[in-house]
Amino acid sequence: MLRKALYEAANSALFQLKRPFALQLWGGKMAGAKGAKRAGTFVTPKLLHYSIRFG
């Protein structure tokens, strides 16, 4: 359940937010290289780390 919520949050951060930020730029590079689905998978652990670190 947590995994699905994080994956959805990562995809919305990558593709729906308009203001760019570091995680979105990194995920965009990954999307160009590996594809959009895999980019969401790559961003998910980083998003979890940021949420734990910065609360």
N, C-alpha and C positions, 0 to 999 in steps of 0.2 A: 504494500500500500504506500509506504514511504517512497519506495523506488519509483513508482508510477507518478506520484506527485512531484518528485524532483525532476523527472524526465519532462513532464509537462511544463514545469517552471523554466527549465533550461530552454525548451523550444520557444516558449513565449519570450524569454529574454533575448534569444537569438534573432527571432524573426518578427516580433510585433512591437518591440520598443523602438522609438524613433531616435532617442538621444544615444549616441554611441558611448560605450565604455570599454575598458580593457578586455573584459571577458567576452563581450560581444565581438570585438575586433578579432580576438584570437579564434573564437568559434567560427567567424566568417571565413577566416583563412582555412580552417579545417574543412568547412563545408565546400569550399572551392576545390580542395585537394582530394577529399575522401567522400563527399556527398553529404546531403543535409541530414539524413537519418543518423549517420555515424557521428556527425558533428554534435548533435544533441546528446548522444551517448558519451562523447568525450567531455562535454561541458558539465554534465551532471555531477561527477565527483568534485570538480572545482567549485561548483555552486554549493555543494554540501560543505566543503571546507570553508568557504567564505561565510556561510550562514553560521557555522559553529564559531569561527574566529571572531566575527564582528557582531554576532548576536542578532 
